[in-house]
Amino acid sequence: MGNTRRTFIKQSALLAAATYAGTLTSSAKSYSRIIGANDRVRVGVVGFSDRFKDTLFPCFQNHNKELNFDIVGLSDLWTYRRDLGIAHIKEKMGHDIKACRNNDELYAMKDLDAVIVSTADFQHALHTIEAVKAGCDAYIEKPFAETMADAKAALKAVKESNKIVQIGSQRRSGENYANAAQFIQEGKFGPITAVDLVWNVNQPGRWRRPDLVAKLKEEDIDWKRFLLNRPADKFDPRKYLEYRLFWPYSSGMPGQWMSHQIDTVHWFTKLKHPRSVVANGGIYTWKDGRKNWDSMVAVFDYGQPDGSDGFQVTFTSRMQNSVGDVGEVYYSNGGELNLMTNKVSPKGGLGVREAVAMGMKPNLLEPFDLSKKTIKVETAANMGGDALTSGHMRNWMECVRSRKTPNAPVEAGYAHSIANIMTNAAVHTGAKATFDEKSQEVMSGGKVFKY
């Protein structure tokens, strides 16, 4: 009994100390408001982007009345967009919205519970840190981070805060993707032998904003605040509005597109990052002053750290011909799992002739429809925005209330960021990129990759 009592006292003291230490990592505001079952959740918007206006906001509106969520404030550095955003949200929500010149003003609002962040790619991780330290849950657009320093800092902040953070990897809220994950994880597909990721468009205007660029004047924004922790740079309206074309404000194709697709690899296989990455490409067609490539191929080696159970992943993307479209195809010895057709089929599997010739048994998968509703996932085919993002937004909103882990938690964002940053390293150094598990750093050419 004496040992039991001493153990209990010791454990209680350790628990109390850990609890106290945890409270020091977040502001007092984190604990000043506990959302009740019927309380209205007050949401702020960080960045009135096209992504927010055309997709995230309509998806939010699909569910906000049912789940009792409201938008109460908007932060945007540019006067013009801030005014547009306030007018647009006010019209849709039917009440006034507080206009904030920056995030400091937004987080100074009383009883702000959550934020939706859709700012420039390089800002996502830092804006995540701001949100959780202000005591807010957050929906964060991808890519989660473009450097390991930002990724590690944001992961730490979120884990210490216990806030609900949903990364904008909306495939994780798609029924077909959930069915694919289950099919592979249950061993029905067999060992993965290869994965092809493709994202092809023919859009010379993709990520261009010439009309807005002509409107933007330096006196209308806070340029230094926009740069955050990136190197000092002179004002450039293109880098502010067309940031996806300019490193280190965005990696372009890897951060915008590959981060979605490589996330499915991590999800389906439960692997956290590639073992290595090489990349090649260039600016072949749209020579408009951009710095990020308009065509590229990245080749990943995935598998266990000891070199076993490996397979290759390719990401191919081009911006001057859309043949091949957008999608992910997984291969095994028995066939393919195609997320463009949402079918599992024996296509390419080990057939009778080839098997018998080598004294083996044929290995052909049974056809399976990944769109069958064997897993219940909220969808919104007839709602605003798009079905995947609508379901993903709803999942976040429900988790804000239930405090359950969302479909795309911060760990998913951290994992896709490692693959993204490894790709950036391969692109910018021309050398194979690897990942140092101990230091959690991306290595290329024998050096830690920064920018």
Order of alpha helices (4+ residues) and beta strands (2+ residues): alpha-beta-alpha-alpha-beta-alpha-beta-alpha-beta-alpha-beta-alpha-beta-alpha-beta-alpha-alpha-alpha-alpha-beta-beta-beta-beta-beta-beta-alpha-beta-alpha-alpha-beta-beta-beta
